[in-house]
Amino acid sequence: MTPTRRRSRILVTGVLALFAAYFVVPVLWVFIAATKTTSDLFDSFGFALGGEFALGANVAEVFSVNGGIFWRWTLNSLLYSVGGALLATLLAAAAGFALAKYRFRGRELVFGLVLGGVLVPAAATALPLYLLFSQIGLANTYWAVLLPSLISPFGLYLCRIYADASVPDTVIEAARLEGAGEGRIFFSLALRMMSPALVTVFLFQMVGIWNNYFLPLVMLADEELYPITLGLVTWQSYQGRDIGMYTNVVTGSMLSVIPLILAIVILQRFWRGGLTAGAVKG
Amino acid sequence: MTAATRATAQAPGPRGTGSAPAPRPAPRGTRARAALVPWGFVAPFLGLFVLCFVLPVLYALYQSFLQVRRHGLFGEEGRESVFAGLGNYARALEQDAFVESIGRVLLFGIVQVPVMIGLALLLALLLESASAQWPGLFRATFFMPYGVPGVVASLLWGFLYTPGLSPLIDAAELVGLEPDLLGPDTVLWSIANIITWLFVGYNMLILIAQLKTIPAELYEAARIDGAGPWQTAWRVQIPLIRPALVLTTIFSIIGTLQLFAEPQIVRGFTANIDSSYTPNMAAFKSAFTDNDYNVAAAQSVIVALAAFVLSFGFLWLVNRKDRQR
C-alpha cells in the first residue's frame, strides 16, 4: 500500500468514525441512563455510570406501572407491526404478481392509482380516515390501526418489478399444463420465487408501522389499545408532576429500541438482496 | 423445479416491466372466468387501498367545502351541513398561526433537506470508495436510527437538549459555552437535527443501491482518463445516481411538510413550541381542540397540495436544467 493510499484510508475511516459516533450517541446515552436511579439520572454525568446500578429495578418498575400496562403496549405494538406487515406483504405480493403476470384491462390504471398513493403521506389521510371510521364504528378499535397498515404502495411496486424479473412465464405455463390452478401457482410457486422481495417488503412495512405515531394517536382513545410509542408519550406528559416518571420514560424508550435495532441490522443485509450488487470498487 | 428454472428464478432484480405472453385462446365460457382471475389477486389490496387512501382523500375534499350550521345556542336545536364554497380555506388561511406554520416548515425544509441529502451523499460515496475500512459495520450504524421511532428519537434527543440531564451541555459548559438548544430561535434547528439523525442513513442506503448499479467499466474508463476520486465522484457517480437523488429529495420535501411527531414530543421539553407549530399540528388542533373538522380538512388539503406543488416544482426545476444542457 502506498503512503498516499494509507493516508486517504485513515482520513476516510476517521470521517466515517466521527459520523458513527453521532449516530450512536443518543442510543448509547439511553442504555446508560436506563441503569440509573432517578437522582443519579439528574446528578451524574450522562455518559458515566451512576452510583448504583438500577437497571433491574427500573425494568421491573416499567413493567409494573399502572397494572403492567407496558406489557399490553408491547403486545399491541407486536400485533400491529408483525401481524400488519405479514398481511400487507401477502396483499402486495398477490396484487404485484397479478399486475406483472396477467394482461387485463385496467392494469396500468390500477398501478398508476397506487403509485399516486406513494405521494400521499399517511398523515394527510389520517384525519379524514378517523372521521370515516368513527361513522362506521371502527374508530378506537384494533382494526382502526390495523386496516390502514395493510396497504403498502411501495410494497406493490417492488413486488411487481420482482415478479416480472424472477417468475418466468414458462414455469407458469408448465404448471398450468400440469393442471395447477392459478391460486396454487401463486401460493406454491410465485411466492417462493419472490421471497427476497417479500422479506424486504415485510421488514420495511414492519418498521413503518412500529414507528407510526400519527395514525394511532388520531384513532385510539383507549390506553389498552395503545402501541408503545403512544404509551411512552403518555408517560412523558406525567413527567412534570412526577419526577420518578423520567426513569420510566428512559427505561421504556431503551426497551422499545432493542427489537427494532436488531431488525435494522438484519434489514440492511436484505436491502442488498434483490438489488444488483457487484460494482467493482476503484 | 428444474435446475434451469431455478437459475432464472434467481436472476437479479429490477428491470423494466416485461410483458406476459398472450394467453392461448381458451374455450368459450372459461374465458370470462379467466378474465376474473387477476382481479381476484388485486381485489383485496385494491379494496383496502380505496377504503384507506382514496375515500379519505375524497372525504377530506368534500368536508373541506362544507360548514356545520348549529341552530340554537349550543346546537341543541339541530345541526345541518351547508355548502361553504372556499369559506373553510379562507378561514384556515386567516389563522395567522397556520400561515406561520407553513412558513416555518418551508424554512426548515430549505435548510434541512439539502443538508440531509448532502450528508447522505457524502456518506454513500465514502462507503463506496476503496478507502473505507469496515464498510458493512459503518453502513449498519448509519442506518440504525431508521429503526428508532420518531417519538423515541425525539424523547432521547429531548433529554440530550435538557440542561441538567444532558451530558452534551455539561461538556459544552466545561469549555465555557452555554448552548440553549430549546430556545425560541434554536428549537427549530434542534428538531432539524432529530430528523437528520433519523433519516440520513435511510437516504444513504437508497443512494448506495443506485451507486452499486454503475458498471465497473465506467470506473475503469475514468481511471484510464486520469480522473482522481473527486473527479470520479463529480463526473461519473453523481450524474449517474441523479434519479435516486431526485427521489430522496422529493420524499424528504413531502416528509418535511408533514412534520408532526417530533415537534409534538419536543413540546414536552420546552414552552417555545405552540400547538400550531407545524401545519399538521395546526390541523390536529383544529380537529380535536376546536372541534372544527371542516377547517381541519381544508388545512389537510392545503398541506397535501403544497406537497404536490413543491414536489412537481422541484421535478420541473431539475428537468429544466437538463433541457438547457
Chai-1 contact restraints between the chains, C-beta under 6 A:
chainA,res_idxA,chainB,res_idxB,connection_type,confidence,min_distance_angstrom,max_distance_angstrom,comment,restraint_id
A,S8,B,S131,contact,1.0,0.0,6.0,A-B,restraint_1
A,R9,B,S131,contact,1.0,0.0,6.0,A-B,restraint_2
A,V12,B,L126,contact,1.0,0.0,6.0,A-B,restraint_3
A,V12,B,S131,contact,1.0,0.0,6.0,A-B,restraint_4
A,V12,B,A132,contact,1.0,0.0,6.0,A-B,restraint_5
A,T13,B,Q133,contact,1.0,0.0,6.0,A-B,restraint_6
A,L16,B,L126,contact,1.0,0.0,6.0,A-B,restraint_7
A,L16,B,F138,contact,1.0,0.0,6.0,A-B,restraint_8
A,A20,B,F138,contact,1.0,0.0,6.0,A-B,restraint_9
A,A20,B,T141,contact,1.0,0.0,6.0,A-B,restraint_10
A,F23,B,T141,contact,1.0,0.0,6.0,A-B,restraint_11
A,F23,B,F142,contact,1.0,0.0,6.0,A-B,restraint_12
A,F23,B,P145,contact,1.0,0.0,6.0,A-B,restraint_13
A,P26,B,L156,contact,1.0,0.0,6.0,A-B,restraint_14
A,P26,B,W157,contact,1.0,0.0,6.0,A-B,restraint_15
A,V30,B,L156,contact,1.0,0.0,6.0,A-B,restraint_16
A,F42,B,G164,contact,1.0,0.0,6.0,A-B,restraint_17
A,F45,B,P167,contact,1.0,0.0,6.0,A-B,restraint_18
A,G46,B,P167,contact,1.0,0.0,6.0,A-B,restraint_19
A,F47,B,P167,contact,1.0,0.0,6.0,A-B,restraint_20
A,L91,B,P44,contact,1.0,0.0,6.0,A-B,restraint_21
A,L91,B,F45,contact,1.0,0.0,6.0,A-B,restraint_22
A,A94,B,F41,contact,1.0,0.0,6.0,A-B,restraint_23
A,A95,B,V42,contact,1.0,0.0,6.0,A-B,restraint_24
A,A95,B,F45,contact,1.0,0.0,6.0,A-B,restraint_25
A,A98,B,P38,contact,1.0,0.0,6.0,A-B,restraint_26
A,A98,B,F41,contact,1.0,0.0,6.0,A-B,restraint_27
A,A98,B,V42,contact,1.0,0.0,6.0,A-B,restraint_28
A,K101,B,A20,contact,1.0,0.0,6.0,A-B,restraint_29
A,Y102,B,P38,contact,1.0,0.0,6.0,A-B,restraint_30
A,R103,B,A20,contact,1.0,0.0,6.0,A-B,restraint_31
A,F104,B,P38,contact,1.0,0.0,6.0,A-B,restraint_32
A,G117,B,F53,contact,1.0,0.0,6.0,A-B,restraint_33
A,P121,B,I254,contact,1.0,0.0,6.0,A-B,restraint_34
A,P121,B,Q258,contact,1.0,0.0,6.0,A-B,restraint_35
A,A123,B,Q258,contact,1.0,0.0,6.0,A-B,restraint_36
A,A123,B,F260,contact,1.0,0.0,6.0,A-B,restraint_37
A,A123,B,N280,contact,1.0,0.0,6.0,A-B,restraint_38
A,A124,B,S300,contact,1.0,0.0,6.0,A-B,restraint_39
A,A124,B,A304,contact,1.0,0.0,6.0,A-B,restraint_40
A,T125,B,P56,contact,1.0,0.0,6.0,A-B,restraint_41
A,L127,B,A287,contact,1.0,0.0,6.0,A-B,restraint_42
A,L127,B,A296,contact,1.0,0.0,6.0,A-B,restraint_43
A,L127,B,S300,contact,1.0,0.0,6.0,A-B,restraint_44
A,P128,B,P56,contact,1.0,0.0,6.0,A-B,restraint_45
A,P128,B,Y59,contact,1.0,0.0,6.0,A-B,restraint_46
A,P128,B,A60,contact,1.0,0.0,6.0,A-B,restraint_47
A,L129,B,P56,contact,1.0,0.0,6.0,A-B,restraint_48
A,L132,B,Y59,contact,1.0,0.0,6.0,A-B,restraint_49
A,P148,B,C52,contact,1.0,0.0,6.0,A-B,restraint_50
A,L150,B,L48,contact,1.0,0.0,6.0,A-B,restraint_51
A,I151,B,L48,contact,1.0,0.0,6.0,A-B,restraint_52
A,I151,B,F49,contact,1.0,0.0,6.0,A-B,restraint_53
A,I151,B,C52,contact,1.0,0.0,6.0,A-B,restraint_54
A,I161,B,P14,contact,1.0,0.0,6.0,A-B,restraint_55
A,D164,B,T17,contact,1.0,0.0,6.0,A-B,restraint_56
A,D164,B,G18,contact,1.0,0.0,6.0,A-B,restraint_57
A,A165,B,A11,contact,1.0,0.0,6.0,A-B,restraint_58
A,A165,B,G13,contact,1.0,0.0,6.0,A-B,restraint_59
A,A165,B,R15,contact,1.0,0.0,6.0,A-B,restraint_60
A,S166,B,A9,contact,1.0,0.0,6.0,A-B,restraint_61
A,P168,B,T8,contact,1.0,0.0,6.0,A-B,restraint_62
A,D169,B,P21,contact,1.0,0.0,6.0,A-B,restraint_63
A,V171,B,T5,contact,1.0,0.0,6.0,A-B,restraint_64
A,E182,B,V37,contact,1.0,0.0,6.0,A-B,restraint_65
A,M193,B,A9,contact,1.0,0.0,6.0,A-B,restraint_66
A,V207,B,G147,contact,1.0,0.0,6.0,A-B,restraint_67
A,N211,B,P149,contact,1.0,0.0,6.0,A-B,restraint_68
A,Y213,B,V151,contact,1.0,0.0,6.0,A-B,restraint_69
A,Y213,B,A261,contact,1.0,0.0,6.0,A-B,restraint_70
A,F214,B,F260,contact,1.0,0.0,6.0,A-B,restraint_71
A,T229,B,P149,contact,1.0,0.0,6.0,A-B,restraint_72
A,T229,B,V151,contact,1.0,0.0,6.0,A-B,restraint_73
A,Q236,B,G268,contact,1.0,0.0,6.0,A-B,restraint_74
A,S253,B,V152,contact,1.0,0.0,6.0,A-B,restraint_75
A,S253,B,L155,contact,1.0,0.0,6.0,A-B,restraint_76
A,S256,B,V152,contact,1.0,0.0,6.0,A-B,restraint_77
A,V257,B,V148,contact,1.0,0.0,6.0,A-B,restraint_78
A,L260,B,G147,contact,1.0,0.0,6.0,A-B,restraint_79
A,I261,B,M144,contact,1.0,0.0,6.0,A-B,restraint_80
A,I261,B,G147,contact,1.0,0.0,6.0,A-B,restraint_81
A,A263,B,G147,contact,1.0,0.0,6.0,A-B,restraint_82
A,I264,B,M144,contact,1.0,0.0,6.0,A-B,restraint_83
A,I264,B,G147,contact,1.0,0.0,6.0,A-B,restraint_84
A,V265,B,A140,contact,1.0,0.0,6.0,A-B,restraint_85
A,Q268,B,A140,contact,1.0,0.0,6.0,A-B,restraint_86
A,Q268,B,F143,contact,1.0,0.0,6.0,A-B,restraint_87
A,W271,B,L205,contact,1.0,0.0,6.0,A-B,restraint_88
A,G274,B,G13,contact,1.0,0.0,6.0,A-B,restraint_89
A,L275,B,G13,contact,1.0,0.0,6.0,A-B,restraint_90
A,L275,B,A209,contact,1.0,0.0,6.0,A-B,restraint_91
A,T276,B,P12,contact,1.0,0.0,6.0,A-B,restraint_92
A,T276,B,G13,contact,1.0,0.0,6.0,A-B,restraint_93
A,T276,B,T213,contact,1.0,0.0,6.0,A-B,restraint_94
A,A277,B,K212,contact,1.0,0.0,6.0,A-B,restraint_95
A,A279,B,K212,contact,1.0,0.0,6.0,A-B,restraint_96
A,A279,B,I214,contact,1.0,0.0,6.0,A-B,restraint_97
A,V280,B,A216,contact,1.0,0.0,6.0,A-B,restraint_98
A,K281,B,A130,contact,1.0,0.0,6.0,A-B,restraint_99
A,G282,B,A130,contact,1.0,0.0,6.0,A-B,restraint_100
A,G282,B,Y219,contact,1.0,0.0,6.0,A-B,restraint_101
